[in-house]
Amino acid sequence: MQNLVEFSYQSTGTSVKWDECGMREMQQRAFSARSNQYILLMSPPASGKSRANMFLALDKMHHQGLKKTIVCVPETSIGGSFSDTDLMAHGFFADWKVETQYDLCSDEGTDGSKVKKFIEFMSSEAEVLVCSHSTLRNAFPQLQPEDFNECFLAIDEFHHVSSKDSNVLGAQLQRLMDESDCHILAMTGSYFRGDAEDILSPEYEARFKKVTYNYYEQLNGYKYLKTLGIGYDFYQGTYLDSIRELLHPEKKTIIHIPNVNSKESTGDKHGEVLAIINKVGYIKSIDSATQMITVQLHEPDARGRTEIRVADLVNEDRKRLQSYLRKVEHVDDVDWIIALGTAKEGFDWSFCEYALTVGVRRSTTEIIQIIGRCTRDSSNKSHAQWVNLMVDPLHAPEETAAEVNDMLKVITCCLLMEDVFESSFNFQTAKVNTEEPKSGANLDDPEDGVVSIIIDKGPKPSLPLKGLPEVKTDRAKSIIDEHMSDIINELYQRKETKKMQFDKIDADYYNTSFIPSVIAEKFPDLDEDEITVVSEYTLVNLAIKPLKSETGEIDRKYVSIAGRKFKVADLDINLIKPLNLFEGRSVFEVMSKDINKDMLYQIKNLVAGVNVSMSADEFKHVIQKAAMWINTKGTRPSLNSECEKEVRMAEAIAFAESKRGRAHALN
């Protein structure tokens, strides 16, 4: 298994520390926005969004005149996060209570009966209801928007909602905003709405107060978790042939098997579950009350145990199992969970330390959610690990180019994670100091007035940067503060970014023309000055990375730009504009650390060949010369050569390999 990226955190404990009201850092930030009618809470998995909702809902009902709270989750298994909670014991003014009959995420009842119960709730004296997105969606046509007056509607995993007409829940939400006085809390653990349609059209989104708590704040503020690894491994044949070396009975593990309609699946999902279990042992017994499986191991695990407890969420008959999992309290109640479409967003198993995903996931949102299953803070782990097991692109039976493309998507996503899970800066315009330094001043000492990184002045370290324009409008400020991750994700999806990683596009064009064009497309309401400001803040967010010690402490005087070390006091945005932002951290430079040179060369050729234009006649002519070159020199022509003829021969080879038309003369 190869780690593409690994992150270290300082374990400050700030994100899990409670205040006098029992609120953690993120919850305090959300509660400070309680007076707003519409709140959009963007916060990572495990940061406490469900309890933040409870604090807000109780304040809305006790102090703001609202009568009811409706909590909607995408799947019923998540509903347990909103069950009765003792808040007063930790200092809050009220407890969170849900009447059993209005917990519509329980195992009882059909979809039809739950809709009837929802409608009954709306005219009852009850205060709180918990249901699925589906129940709200199906109940809404039987009600009027004004029926939601004096209600607080909380929608968990809000990235499921779209502004498009085909998304019924999205349209219903916009009607509520237009035709009722309903208060709305939208909660999401994903910043990456570029995976699908926009959640809200700009005019509706502008009505929400955004509360953002980023991934680095969350992970760096944990008490126990110190490192996070994101990696991959390859398989040939079927994944079941290679998965054994990635299975660790001693680790608290969630395994996601591929969708039955995907090329990675064998087509027999239940057979795959049994095969995975049989890799490490055999089924000894199944508890009829909980559906938990006891597996007798072939040999003791690293902890000396001979048995492990496995939850099979691939089984469609899983209500008793889901009920058991919602009540898990002890670390050894569960060892493995095997799932297909579940155990992702909102699934709470804090002991999980290892997430193994089989097959390529094309949605950044889905990957974030899966990684979030293993990054919750718990005393049983100091390291969390996500591994993606995927087809070896050079041993795929037919579609090599497609497999390479899938692999690059995974690696690109890992690089994107580097911009998400790592510390970032609060960039500020540096005032140019024309005064001479004081006599005897130590120019390397931040306390002597030299421009340096300012730490502990806010949620992110502040970095003054000369030449960075001032943010003069609220709209530009909100985009920089709240949508930067989404902009960066959008850039990573564009072919121009791939070309930048090949050095096949001019860096100055990419930085000063392409980035502004993407921002103008994404935010059409911005004027030219705002586009320029947002573009330059995007540029520095992509380019400037912190330098950190082995303990995770940020260097205050130096930063990393394009793989090189720069002194903070010398930074100027004009220094950055001509640089290739991905130098030192492109897809292929990351891969080259762990992949053998021959494989790396072939992958690079396969991708490069997609962009090669060559007639059949030219190909025949050039490929013969390439064969002669190899026979004479013993090496392949280089794509990076200064000789145009050599480059064209290399392109012919790339073109052939990208089409799987490998020339026999080269074998």
C-alpha positions in Angstrom: 0.0 0.0 0.0 1.3 3.4 -1.0 0.5 6.7 0.8 0.2 9.5 -1.7 -0.1 12.1 1.0 0.2 12.0 4.8 -0.8 14.7 7.2 0.5 15.5 10.7 -1.5 17.3 13.3 -0.7 19.0 16.6 -3.5 17.4 18.8 -4.3 20.8 20.4 -7.6 19.5 21.7 -9.4 22.8 20.8 -12.0 21.2 18.5 -13.1 18.7 21.1 -13.0 21.0 24.2 -16.4 22.0 25.7 -17.3 25.4 26.9 -19.5 26.2 30.0 -22.6 25.4 27.9 -21.3 22.1 26.6 -20.4 23.4 23.1 -17.3 22.5 21.1 -15.5 25.1 19.0 -17.6 24.5 15.9 -20.8 24.5 17.8 -20.0 27.8 19.4 -19.4 29.3 16.0 -22.7 28.0 14.7 -24.6 29.1 17.8 -23.3 32.7 17.4 -25.3 32.8 14.1 -28.6 31.7 15.8 -30.4 35.0 15.2 -30.3 34.4 11.4 -33.4 32.9 9.7 -31.3 30.9 7.2 -28.0 29.3 8.2 -25.6 27.2 6.0 -23.3 25.2 8.2 -20.3 23.8 6.3 -18.3 21.6 8.7 -16.4 18.3 8.4 -17.6 14.9 9.5 -17.4 14.3 13.3 -17.3 18.0 14.1 -20.6 17.9 15.9 -23.2 19.2 13.4 -26.0 17.1 14.9 -25.5 18.6 18.4 -25.0 22.1 16.9 -28.5 21.6 15.4 -29.9 20.7 18.8 -28.5 23.9 20.4 -29.9 26.1 17.5 -33.3 24.4 17.5 -33.8 24.7 21.3 -32.8 28.4 21.1 -35.2 28.9 18.2 -38.1 27.3 20.1 -37.4 28.7 23.5 -36.2 32.2 22.7 -37.2 33.1 19.1 -40.9 32.1 19.1 -40.7 29.0 16.8 -43.0 26.1 17.7 -41.5 23.1 16.0 -38.3 21.5 14.7 -38.1 19.1 11.8 -34.8 17.3 11.2 -34.3 15.6 7.8 -31.5 13.1 7.1 -30.6 11.4 3.8 -31.0 7.9 5.2 -32.7 6.5 8.3 -29.5 5.0 9.7 -28.3 8.6 10.4 -31.3 9.4 12.4 -29.7 8.0 15.6 -27.4 11.1 15.7 -30.5 13.2 16.6 -31.9 11.0 19.4 -32.5 12.1 23.0 -29.5 14.0 24.3 -28.8 15.2 27.8 -27.5 18.8 27.2 -28.3 20.3 30.6 -25.7 18.1 32.4 -23.1 20.0 30.4 -24.4 23.5 31.1 -27.1 24.1 28.4 -30.5 25.4 29.4 -32.5 22.5 28.0 -32.3 18.9 26.9 -33.0 17.6 23.4 -36.0 15.2 23.4 -37.7 13.4 20.5 -41.0 11.6 21.2 -40.7 8.0 20.1 -43.7 8.2 17.7 -42.1 11.1 15.9 -38.7 9.5 15.4 -39.5 8.4 11.9 -36.0 7.0 11.4 -36.8 4.1 13.7 -37.2 0.6 12.3 -41.0 0.7 12.6 -43.4 1.8 9.9 -43.5 2.0 6.1 -42.9 5.0 3.9 -46.7 5.6 3.7 -47.3 5.5 7.4 -44.3 7.8 8.0 -45.8 10.4 5.7 -49.1 10.2 7.6 -47.2 10.6 10.9 -45.4 13.6 9.5 -48.7 15.3 8.5 -50.1 14.4 12.0 -47.1 16.0 13.6 -47.6 19.3 11.8 -51.0 19.8 13.6 -50.0 18.3 17.0 -48.5 19.8 20.1 -45.3 17.9 19.7 -42.1 19.9 19.1 -39.5 17.7 17.4 -39.7 15.3 14.5 -36.8 13.4 12.9 -37.3 11.9 9.4 -35.6 11.1 6.1 -35.3 13.4 3.1 -37.7 11.0 1.4 -40.4 11.4 4.0 -40.3 15.2 3.8 -40.3 15.1 0.0 -43.4 12.8 -0.1 -45.2 14.7 2.7 -44.7 18.2 1.2 -47.3 17.9 -1.6 -50.0 17.2 1.0 -49.2 20.4 2.9 -49.0 24.1 2.1 -45.8 26.2 2.6 -47.6 28.2 5.2 -48.0 25.0 7.3 -44.3 25.4 8.0 -44.7 28.8 9.5 -43.0 29.0 12.9 -41.0 25.9 12.1 -37.3 25.3 12.2 -36.3 22.9 9.3 -32.8 21.3 9.6 -31.6 19.5 6.5 -28.6 17.2 7.2 -26.1 16.3 4.4 -27.4 19.3 2.4 -25.3 18.4 -0.6 -28.1 16.0 -1.6 -30.2 19.0 -2.4 -30.0 20.6 -5.9 -31.5 23.8 -7.4 -32.4 21.9 -10.5 -36.1 21.3 -11.3 -35.6 17.5 -11.3 -34.6 17.7 -7.7 -37.9 17.8 -5.9 -36.5 18.6 -2.4 -34.5 21.5 -3.8 -37.6 23.0 -5.4 -39.6 22.5 -2.2 -36.9 24.2 -0.2 -37.1 27.3 -2.5 -40.9 27.4 -2.1 -40.5 27.4 1.7 -38.1 30.3 1.4 -40.6 32.2 -0.8 -43.9 31.4 0.8 -43.4 30.8 4.5 -41.5 32.3 7.5 -39.8 28.9 8.2 -36.3 29.1 9.6 -33.8 26.8 7.8 -30.5 25.2 8.9 -28.6 23.5 6.0 -25.7 21.2 7.2 -23.1 19.7 5.0 -19.8 17.9 5.5 -18.7 18.6 1.9 -17.5 21.8 0.4 -17.4 20.2 -3.0 -20.6 21.1 -4.7 -18.9 21.1 -8.0 -19.5 17.3 -8.1 -23.1 18.0 -9.2 -25.4 20.9 -9.6 -25.3 23.9 -7.3 -27.2 23.4 -4.1 -28.9 26.7 -4.3 -29.1 29.3 -7.1 -27.1 32.4 -6.2 -30.1 34.6 -5.2 -31.2 32.0 -2.6 -27.7 31.2 -1.4 -27.1 34.9 -0.7 -29.9 34.7 1.9 -28.0 32.2 4.0 -25.6 33.1 6.8 -22.6 30.9 6.2 -20.8 29.3 9.1 -17.6 27.5 8.0 -15.4 25.2 10.0 -12.6 23.8 7.9 -11.0 20.3 7.9 -7.7 21.5 9.3 -9.3 23.3 12.3 -11.2 20.1 13.0 -8.3 17.6 12.7 -5.6 19.8 14.2 -7.8 20.4 17.2 -8.3 16.7 18.1 -7.0 15.2 21.3 -5.9 11.8 20.1 -5.5 11.8 16.3 -2.1 12.8 15.2 -1.7 11.6 11.5 -3.9 10.8 8.5 -2.7 8.8 5.5 -4.4 8.8 2.1 -3.1 6.1 -0.3 -3.9 3.5 -2.9 -3.1 0.0 -4.0 -3.5 -1.9 -7.3 -5.0 -5.3 -8.2 -5.0 -7.5 -11.3 -7.8 -9.9 -12.1 -10.4 -9.5 -9.5 -9.9 -7.4 -6.3 -10.6 -10.5 -4.2 -7.3 -11.9 -5.4 -5.3 -9.0 -3.9 -7.3 -7.7 -1.0 -5.9 -10.1 1.7 -2.7 -8.0 2.2 -4.9 -5.0 2.9 -7.0 -6.7 5.6 -6.0 -6.2 9.2 -8.3 -7.9 11.7 -6.8 -5.9 14.6 -7.8 -2.6 13.1 -11.3 -1.1 13.4 -12.2 -1.2 9.7 -14.9 -0.1 7.3 -14.7 -1.9 3.9 -16.7 -0.5 1.0 -17.1 -3.0 -1.8 -17.9 -1.8 -5.3 -21.3 -1.2 -6.7 -22.7 -4.3 -8.4 -23.0 -2.4 -11.7 -19.4 -1.3 -11.7 -16.6 -3.0 -13.6 -14.8 -3.8 -10.3 -17.7 -5.9 -9.0 -18.0 -9.6 -9.5 -21.7 -9.2 -9.7 -22.3 -11.2 -6.5 -22.1 -8.7 -3.6 -23.0 -11.3 -0.9 -20.4 -13.7 -2.3 -17.9 -10.9 -2.1 -18.7 -10.3 1.6 -18.2 -14.0 2.3 -15.0 -14.1 0.3 -13.5 -11.2 2.2 -14.4 -12.9 5.5 -12.9 -16.1 4.3 -9.6 -14.4 3.6 -9.0 -14.0 7.4 -11.2 -16.7 8.9 -14.6 -18.4 8.8 -18.1 -17.6 10.1 -18.4 -19.2 13.6 -21.8 -17.8 14.5 -24.4 -15.1 13.8 -26.3 -13.4 16.6 -30.0 -13.6 15.8 -30.8 -10.6 17.9 -28.2 -8.2 16.5 -27.2 -9.9 13.2 -23.5 -9.5 14.2 -21.2 -12.1 12.8 -18.5 -13.8 14.9 -15.5 -14.8 12.7 -13.0 -17.4 13.8 -9.6 -16.2 12.5 -7.3 -18.5 10.7 -4.5 -17.2 12.9 -4.3 -14.7 15.9 -4.3 -11.1 14.9 -1.7 -8.5 15.9 -3.5 -8.2 19.2 -3.4 -11.9 19.9 -7.2 -12.3 19.4 -8.6 -15.4 17.7 -12.1 -13.9 16.9 -13.4 -10.7 15.5 -17.0 -9.3 15.2 -18.1 -8.3 11.8 -21.2 -6.2 10.7 -22.5 -7.1 7.2 -24.4 -4.0 5.9 -24.5 -5.4 2.4 -27.3 -7.6 3.6 -30.6 -6.0 2.7 -32.2 -7.4 5.9 -30.2 -5.2 8.3 -32.6 -3.3 10.5 -31.6 -5.2 13.7 -28.0 -4.7 12.8 -28.4 -1.0 12.2 -30.2 -0.7 15.5 -27.3 -2.4 17.2 -24.7 -0.2 15.5 -26.4 2.9 16.7 -26.0 1.8 20.3 -22.3 0.7 20.1 -20.4 2.1 23.1 -17.3 0.0 23.5 -14.3 -0.3 21.3 -14.5 -4.1 20.8 -18.3 -4.3 20.2 -17.4 -4.1 16.5 -14.2 -4.9 14.5 -15.2 -4.7 10.9 -18.1 -3.2 9.0 -18.5 -4.3 5.4 -20.8 -2.1 3.3 -21.8 -1.1 -0.2 -23.9 2.0 -0.4 -24.2 2.7 3.4 -21.8 3.6 6.2 -20.7 6.8 4.5 -22.2 10.2 5.3 -23.3 10.8 8.8 -22.5 7.2 9.9 -21.1 7.4 13.4 -18.5 4.8 14.5 -15.8 6.9 16.2 -13.6 3.8 16.8 -13.0 3.3 13.1 -9.3 3.8 12.2 -9.1 2.3 8.7 -11.3 2.8 5.6 -10.7 0.5 2.7 -12.5 1.4 -0.5 -12.6 -0.9 -3.5 -13.0 0.7 -6.9 -12.8 4.2 -8.1 -15.1 6.8 -6.6 -15.6 9.6 -9.0 -17.3 12.0 -6.6 -15.0 14.1 -4.3 -18.0 14.4 -1.9 -18.2 10.7 -1.6 -14.5 10.3 -0.9 -14.6 13.0 1.7 -17.5 11.3 3.4 -15.7 7.9 3.4 -12.5 9.4 4.8 -14.6 11.0 7.4 -15.6 7.7 8.8 -12.1 7.0 10.1 -11.1 10.5 11.1 -13.2 10.9 14.2 -11.2 11.4 17.4 -11.0 8.4 19.7 -8.6 7.2 22.4 -8.1 3.9 20.5 -6.2 5.5 17.6 -3.5 8.1 16.8 -3.4 7.4 13.1 -6.3 7.2 10.6 -5.9 5.6 7.1 -7.8 5.6 3.9 -6.8 3.2 1.1 -8.4 3.0 -2.4 -7.9 -0.4 -4.0 -8.2 -0.1 -7.8 -7.4 -1.9 -11.1 -3.8 -1.9 -12.1 -4.1 0.4 -15.2 -1.4 -1.4 -17.2 -2.9 -4.9 -16.7 -6.5 -4.0 -17.5 -7.9 -6.4 -20.1 -9.1 -3.8 -22.6 -9.6 -0.2 -21.5 -6.1 0.8 -20.4 -6.7 4.5 -21.1 -9.9 4.5 -19.1 -8.2 2.7 -16.2 -5.4 5.2 -16.3 -7.9 8.1 -16.3 -9.6 6.6 -13.3 -6.3 6.2 -11.5 -5.4 9.8 -12.2 -8.8 10.9 -10.8 -8.0 9.2 -7.6 -4.5 10.7 -7.4 -5.8 14.2 -8.3 -8.4 13.8 -5.6 -5.6 13.0 -3.1 -3.8 16.2 -4.2 -7.0 18.1 -3.7 -7.2 16.6 -0.2 -3.8 18.2 0.4 -5.4 21.5 -0.1 -8.3 20.6 2.3 -6.8 18.6 5.1 -3.7 20.7 5.5 -3.4 24.1 7.2 -4.1 27.1 5.1 -3.5 30.8 5.6 -5.7 33.9 6.1 -4.0 36.0 3.5 -3.8 39.7 4.1 -2.5 42.7 2.2 1.0 43.5 3.6 1.7 47.1 4.1 5.1 48.0 2.6 7.4 49.3 5.3 9.7 52.0 3.9 11.4 52.7 7.3 14.9 51.4 8.0 14.9 48.6 10.6 15.8 49.6 14.1 19.5 49.5 15.1 20.3 46.1 16.4 17.1 44.5 15.1 17.2 40.8 14.4 15.8 40.5 10.9 15.0 36.9 11.4 12.9 37.6 14.6 9.2 38.2 13.9 9.0 40.3 17.1 11.4 42.9 15.6 8.8 44.0 13.1 9.8 41.8 10.1 6.8 40.6 8.0 6.0 37.1 9.3 3.2 34.6 9.8 0.9 35.5 12.7 -0.3 32.6 14.7 -3.0 32.4 17.4 -4.9 35.5 16.1 -7.8 33.5 14.6 -8.8 30.1 13.3 -6.1 30.3 10.6 -2.6 31.7 10.7 -2.4 35.1 9.0 0.1 35.6 6.2 0.8 39.2 5.0 1.5 39.3 1.3 2.8 42.3 -0.7 0.8 43.2 -3.8 -2.3 41.3 -2.7 -5.3 43.5 -3.4 -7.6 44.6 -0.7 -11.1 42.9 -0.6 -13.5 45.8 -0.8 -16.9 44.1 -1.3 -18.9 41.8 1.0 -19.6 39.5 -2.0 -15.9 39.0 -2.8 -15.1 38.5 0.9 -17.8 35.8 1.3 -16.5 33.9 -1.7 -12.9 34.0 -0.4 -14.0 33.0 3.1 -16.6 30.4 2.2 -16.1 29.0 -1.3 -12.3 28.7 -1.7 -12.3 24.9 -1.4 -15.1 24.7 -4.0 -13.2 26.9 -6.4 -10.0 24.8 -6.0 -12.0 21.6 -6.5 -13.5 23.1 -9.7 -10.0 23.9 -11.0 -8.8 20.4 -10.3 -11.6 19.0 -12.5 -10.5 21.1 -15.6 -8.3 19.7 -18.3 -6.2 22.9 -18.2 -5.0 21.8 -14.7 -4.0 18.4 -16.0 -2.0 20.2 -18.8 -0.3 22.4 -16.1 0.8 19.2 -14.4 2.4 18.1 -17.7 3.9 21.6 -18.3 1.9 21.7 -21.5 0.3 25.1 -20.8 1.8 28.5 -20.1 1.9 29.1 -16.3 1.3 32.9 -16.7 -1.8 32.2 -18.9 -3.1 29.6 -16.3 -2.6 31.9 -13.4 -3.7 35.3 -14.8 -6.3 34.3 -17.5 -7.6 30.8 -16.9 -8.3 31.1 -13.2 -10.2 34.3 -13.6 -12.3 32.8 -16.4 -13.3 29.9 -14.2 -14.3 32.3 -11.4 -16.3 34.5 -13.8 -18.1 31.4 -15.0 -18.8 30.1 -11.5 -19.9 33.5 -10.0 -21.5 35.4 -12.9 -22.7 38.2 -10.6 -19.1 39.4 -9.9 -17.7 42.5 -11.6 -14.2 42.6 -13.1 -12.6 44.0 -10.0 -14.2 41.3 -7.8 -13.1 38.6 -10.3 -9.5 39.9 -10.1 -9.5 40.0 -6.3 -11.0 36.5 -5.9 -8.6 35.1 -8.6 -5.5 36.4 -6.8 -6.7 35.0 -3.5 -7.3 31.7 -5.3 -3.8 31.9 -6.7 -2.1 32.3 -3.4 -4.2 29.7 -1.7 -3.1 27.2 -4.4 0.5 28.3 -4.5 1.6 29.0 -0.9 1.9 26.1 1.5 3.1 26.1 5.1 6.4 24.6 6.1 6.0 22.5 9.2 8.3 20.8 11.7 8.0 17.1 12.5 5.7 17.9 15.4 3.3 19.8 13.0 4.4 23.3 14.1 4.2 26.0 11.4 7.3 27.8 10.5 6.7 31.6 11.0 9.4 32.9 8.6 9.3 30.5 5.6 6.7 29.0 3.3 6.8 26.6 0.4 5.9 27.7 -3.1 6.0 25.3 -6.1 8.2 23.0 -4.1 10.7 25.7 -3.1 11.4 27.5 0.2 10.7 31.2 0.3 11.2 33.8 3.1 7.8 35.3 4.2 9.3 38.8 4.3 10.2 38.5 0.6 6.8 37.4 -0.6 5.1 39.4 -3.4 2.2 38.2 -5.5 4.1 39.2 -8.6 6.7 36.6 -7.6 4.0 33.9 -7.8 2.1 34.8 -11.0 4.7 33.4 -13.4 5.2 30.1 -11.5 3.7 26.7 -12.2 1.7 26.2 -9.1 1.9 22.4 -9.3 5.6 22.2 -9.6 6.8 19.7 -7.0 3.3 18.4 -6.4 1.8 17.4 -9.7 0.1 14.0 -10.3 3.3 12.5 -11.8 5.7 13.9 -9.2 3.6 12.5 -6.4 3.3 9.1 -8.2 7.0 9.0 -8.9 7.8 8.6 -5.2 6.1 5.2 -5.1 5.6 3.8 -8.7 8.4 2.1 -10.6 9.9 4.2 -13.4 8.7 1.9 -16.3 5.1 2.0 -15.1 5.3 5.8 -14.5 6.7 6.3 -18.0 3.9 4.2 -19.6 1.2 6.0 -17.6 2.6 9.3 -18.6 2.7 8.3 -22.3 -0.9 7.0 -22.1 -2.2 10.2 -20.8 0.0 12.4 -23.1 -1.1 10.4 -26.1 -4.7 11.4 -25.7 -3.7 14.9 -26.7 -1.5 13.9 -29.7 -2.8 14.6 -33.1 -1.2 12.4 -35.8 -2.4 11.1 -39.2 -2.1 7.4 -40.0 0.6 8.0 -42.6 2.7 10.1 -40.2 2.2 7.6 -37.5 3.5 4.7 -39.7 6.5 6.8 -40.7 7.4 8.1 -37.2 6.9 4.9 -35.4 9.4 3.1 -37.6 12.0 5.8 -36.8 11.1 5.4 -33.1 11.8 1.7 -33.3 15.2 2.4 -35.0 16.0 5.0 -32.2 15.3 2.4 -29.5 17.4 -0.3 -31.2 20.3 2.1 -31.7 20.3 4.0 -28.4 18.7 1.4 -26.1 16.3 4.0 -24.6 13.0 5.5 -25.5 12.7 8.9 -27.1 11.8 11.6 -24.5 8.7 13.8 -24.5 10.8 16.4 -22.7 13.7 16.5 -25.3 14.7 19.8 -26.9 14.9 18.0 -30.2 11.6 18.2 -32.0 12.1 15.0 -33.9 12.8 13.1 -30.7 9.6 14.6 -29.1 7.6 13.6 -32.2 8.8 10.0 -31.9 7.9 10.0 -28.2 4.5 11.3 -29.1 4.0 8.5 -31.6 4.7 5.9 -29.0 2.4 7.7 -26.6 -0.3 7.9 -29.3 0.1 4.1 -29.9 -0.1 3.2 -26.3 -3.0 5.4 -25.6 -5.0 3.6 -28.3 -3.6 0.2 -27.1 -2.1 0.0 -30.6 1.3 -0.9 -29.3 3.8 -1.3 -32.2 5.1 -4.8 -32.4 8.5 -3.4 -33.4 8.8 -1.9 -29.9 8.2 -5.1 -28.0 
